[in-house]
Amino acid sequence: METGIQELQLAGFRLGDNLFAIDIMRIKEILTPQKLSGFPVQHDALDGMINLRGQVIPVLNLRARFGMPPRPTGPGKLIIISVAGRLVALAVDDLDEVFSITAGDLRPPPDMVSDVGAELLIAVCLWNDQMYLVLHIDELFRDGGQQTLQRREGAAW
């Protein structure tokens, strides 16, 4: 985390009982789910693609990416973010709220989680007596996730 940042605005969202947050500067827009078009080859974390004003955007299911069971009911939300100059939709259960915190309110993830996905976290923070895991969006798409979003030669996205 950069030490020059004094205040950070985060958008909180839910996956089951878990609370996560991402920097609002990465968010382009938030949508209710749309009709998805599938991929020719099945992938665990990619739900399909959406057409957003003529732009084809892949939809990453964060529940599947984190090894969580499928969402039991309801449509959820899509958070459109920018990753490496491309738009990607994150499928989440629900939005929580947007809040501002100071850099001093961020805590590193506990040392003992280093082997179980800590690279996906920038920090942990408390807001309104709730703990949010602040996601490192770029790391989310490295390794397994990044391979699925590699630009193919001549691909529209």
Residue, then its C-alpha position, 0 to 999 in steps of 0.5 A: m500500500e502506498t504511504g502517500i495515500q491519506e484517504l481512500q474511498l472503498a465500495g463494500f460488497r457481499l459474498g454470502d456472509n463475507l464482506f469485501a471492498i475495492d477502491i472505487m477508482r477501479i469501478k466504472e459502473i454497477l449493473t443489475p445482472q443481464k442476460l449472459s452469453g456463454f463461452p465455447v469452453q466451460h471455465d469455473a470462474l467465468d460465467g459468460m459475457i455481457n454486451l454493455r453498449g456494444q462492448v463485450i465484457p467477460v463476467l467473473n463469478l467471485r464466488a467461484r473464484f474464491g471456491m465458494p458455493p453458488r449463490p442460492t437465490g436472486p440476481g446479485k449485482l455486476i461491478i464493472i472494473s478496469v483491469a489492465g486496460r480492459l473492462v471486466a464484470l465482477a458478479v457479487d451477491d449484493l452491494d453494501e456501501v461506499f465509505s471513506i477511510t484513512a490509510g491508518d485504518l488499514r491493517p495488513p492481513p494476518d500472517m497466518v493467512s499467507d498460504v490461503g489467498a493473502e496475495l488477493l488482499i491489500a488490507v483488512c479494515l473496520w467500518n461500522d463495526q464490520m470487517y472488510l477484506v480489501l481486495h487487490i484487484d490486479e492480483l485477483f487476475r494473476d495466475g488462474g484468473q489472469q490466464t482466463l482473461q488473456r487477450r487473444e489475437g484479434a479479440a474484441w476485448 
